[in-house]
């Protein structure tokens, strides 16, 4: 199961279809705050997290999310992915600083999500 944090409903639909075709169940939440609430009650069996940085207003919430994942004992090393516009370098760097091992541009995610989901499903 992968947690996808994104508030763009049209894009969520496309990513859900891609994940499903790779055999991955995708749970979506529109914000990091909603994702944190979900993790407290439903977050067991989590295999990965993807965050669309376009919807992140406060970069401190990225660290809150990675800290919550660590405190919950989630074994998702290498399965944290954040992506955003290539021109928002400070936002991409904030995700890296928060502990996301994979920080991609929007274009990289568009081209690579099928492979990333497929690789995740093979673990």
C-alpha positions as CSV (number, residue, x, y, z in Angstrom):
1,X,0.0,0.0,0.0
2,X,1.3,3.5,-0.9
3,X,0.1,6.7,0.6
4,X,-0.2,9.5,-2.0
5,X,-0.5,13.1,-0.8
6,X,-1.9,15.2,-3.5
7,X,-4.8,17.7,-3.8
8,X,-5.1,17.6,-7.6
9,X,-8.0,15.3,-8.2
10,X,-7.4,14.9,-11.9
11,X,-3.8,13.9,-11.4
12,X,-4.7,11.6,-8.5
13,X,-6.9,9.7,-10.9
14,X,-4.1,9.2,-13.3
15,X,-1.7,8.1,-10.6
16,X,-4.2,5.7,-9.2
17,X,-4.6,4.0,-12.6
18,X,-0.8,3.7,-13.0
19,X,-0.4,2.3,-9.5
20,X,-3.2,-0.2,-10.0
21,X,-1.7,-1.4,-13.3
22,X,1.5,-2.0,-11.3
23,X,-0.4,-4.0,-8.7
24,X,-0.1,-1.3,-6.0
25,X,-2.9,-0.1,-3.8
26,X,-2.9,3.7,-3.5
27,X,-4.4,5.5,-0.6
28,X,-4.8,9.3,-1.3
29,X,-4.9,12.2,1.1
30,X,-5.2,15.8,0.1
31,X,-2.7,17.2,2.5
32,X,0.1,16.2,4.8
33,X,-2.1,17.0,7.8
34,X,-4.7,14.5,6.5
35,X,-1.9,12.0,5.8
36,X,-0.7,12.3,9.4
37,X,-4.1,11.7,10.7
38,X,-4.5,8.6,8.5
39,X,-1.1,7.3,9.6
40,X,-2.2,7.4,13.2
41,X,-5.2,5.2,12.6
42,X,-4.7,3.3,9.4
43,X,-1.1,3.4,8.5
44,X,-0.1,-0.2,9.0
45,X,1.2,-2.2,6.1
46,X,2.5,0.9,4.4
47,X,5.0,0.2,1.6
48,X,5.7,3.7,0.4
49,X,4.8,7.4,0.4
50,X,4.6,9.8,-2.5
51,X,4.1,13.6,-1.9
52,X,3.2,16.1,-4.6
53,X,5.1,19.2,-3.4
54,X,2.8,21.6,-5.3
55,X,0.3,21.2,-2.5
56,X,2.8,21.7,0.3
57,X,2.4,25.2,1.8
58,X,4.7,24.7,4.8
59,X,7.9,22.7,4.3
60,X,8.1,21.9,8.0
61,X,5.3,19.5,7.5
62,X,7.5,17.4,5.3
63,X,9.8,16.7,8.3
64,X,6.7,16.0,10.4
65,X,5.7,13.4,8.0
66,X,9.1,11.6,7.8
67,X,9.4,11.8,11.6
68,X,5.9,10.3,12.0
69,X,6.9,7.5,9.7
70,X,10.0,6.8,11.7
71,X,8.2,6.9,15.0
72,X,5.6,4.5,13.7
73,X,8.4,2.1,12.8
74,X,7.4,2.0,9.2
75,X,10.0,0.0,7.3
76,X,9.8,2.0,4.0
77,X,13.4,2.8,3.5
78,X,14.0,3.9,-0.1
79,X,10.2,4.2,-0.6
80,X,9.8,7.9,0.1
81,X,9.2,9.9,-3.0
82,X,8.5,13.6,-3.4
83,X,8.1,15.5,-6.6
84,X,7.4,19.0,-7.7
85,X,8.0,21.7,-10.4
86,X,11.6,21.8,-11.5
87,X,11.7,25.6,-11.0
88,X,10.9,25.2,-7.2
89,X,14.4,24.1,-6.3
90,X,14.0,25.2,-2.7
91,X,10.9,23.0,-2.3
92,X,12.7,20.0,-3.8
93,X,15.7,20.6,-1.5
94,X,13.4,20.9,1.5
95,X,12.0,17.4,0.7
96,X,15.5,16.0,0.4
97,X,16.4,17.6,3.7
98,X,13.3,16.2,5.4
99,X,14.5,12.6,4.5
100,X,12.8,11.8,1.2
101,X,15.3,9.5,-0.6
102,X,13.7,10.1,-4.0
103,X,13.1,13.7,-5.0
104,X,12.0,14.1,-8.6
105,X,10.7,16.9,-10.8
106,X,7.2,16.6,-12.1
107,X,8.4,15.4,-15.4
108,X,10.6,12.7,-13.9
109,X,7.6,11.5,-11.9
110,X,5.3,11.5,-15.0
111,X,7.9,9.4,-16.8
112,X,9.0,7.2,-13.9
113,X,6.0,6.5,-11.8
114,X,5.1,3.2,-13.6
115,X,8.6,1.9,-13.0
116,X,8.7,3.1,-9.4
117,X,5.4,1.5,-8.5
118,X,6.4,-1.7,-10.3
119,X,9.7,-1.9,-8.3
120,X,7.8,-1.2,-5.1
121,X,5.4,-4.0,-5.8
122,X,8.3,-6.5,-6.2
123,X,9.6,-5.9,-2.7
